[in-house]
Amino acid sequence: MLHLPTSKYLTINGVGSRLFELLAEERSVDELVSTIVAEYEVDAGAARRDIDGFLTGMRTAQLLQ
């Protein structure tokens, strides 16, 4: 993914790609966690930690508000 204002690239793959798709519509973190737990073999605690980290990274890269 290219962030045009900063010309920085961000590589997203696997679950990150799925999260990015899910973020096309406004969803709560709880909804994201529920979806990822249902679609992948991961427990809710690990999913929440990873999603929180993903969202923090996206905000730091100015790709999410």
C-alpha positions in Angstrom: 0.0 0.0 0.0 1.3 3.5 -0.8 0.5 6.4 1.4 0.5 9.2 -1.2 1.0 12.2 1.2 4.2 10.7 2.6 5.2 8.5 -0.3 5.7 5.6 2.2 4.9 2.0 1.4 3.3 -0.3 3.9 3.3 -4.0 3.3 0.1 -5.8 4.5 -0.4 -9.5 4.1 -2.4 -12.4 5.6 -4.7 -11.4 8.4 -3.6 -7.7 7.9 -5.1 -7.8 4.4 -8.3 -9.1 5.8 -8.4 -6.5 8.5 -7.9 -3.8 5.9 -10.9 -5.2 3.9 -13.0 -5.2 7.1 -12.1 -1.6 7.8 -13.7 -0.5 4.5 -16.8 -0.3 6.7 -16.9 1.2 10.2 -16.5 -1.6 12.7 -15.6 -1.7 16.4 -12.6 -3.5 17.6 -14.9 -6.1 19.2 -16.4 -6.8 15.7 -13.0 -7.1 14.2 -11.9 -9.5 16.9 -15.1 -11.6 16.5 -14.6 -11.8 12.7 -10.9 -12.8 12.9 -11.5 -15.4 15.5 -14.3 -16.9 13.4 -12.2 -16.9 10.2 -8.8 -17.9 11.6 -7.6 -20.4 14.2 -6.7 -17.8 16.8 -7.9 -17.1 20.3 -9.7 -13.9 21.1 -6.8 -12.5 23.4 -4.2 -13.0 20.7 -6.5 -11.6 18.0 -7.2 -8.5 20.1 -3.5 -7.8 20.8 -2.6 -8.2 17.1 -5.5 -6.1 15.9 -4.7 -3.4 18.4 -1.1 -3.4 17.1 -2.3 -3.3 13.5 -4.6 -0.4 14.2 -1.8 1.5 16.0 0.6 0.9 13.1 -2.0 2.1 10.7 -2.7 5.3 12.7 1.1 5.9 13.1 1.4 5.6 9.3 -1.5 8.1 9.1 -3.6 5.5 7.2 -6.3 5.6 9.8 -7.8 8.3 11.8 
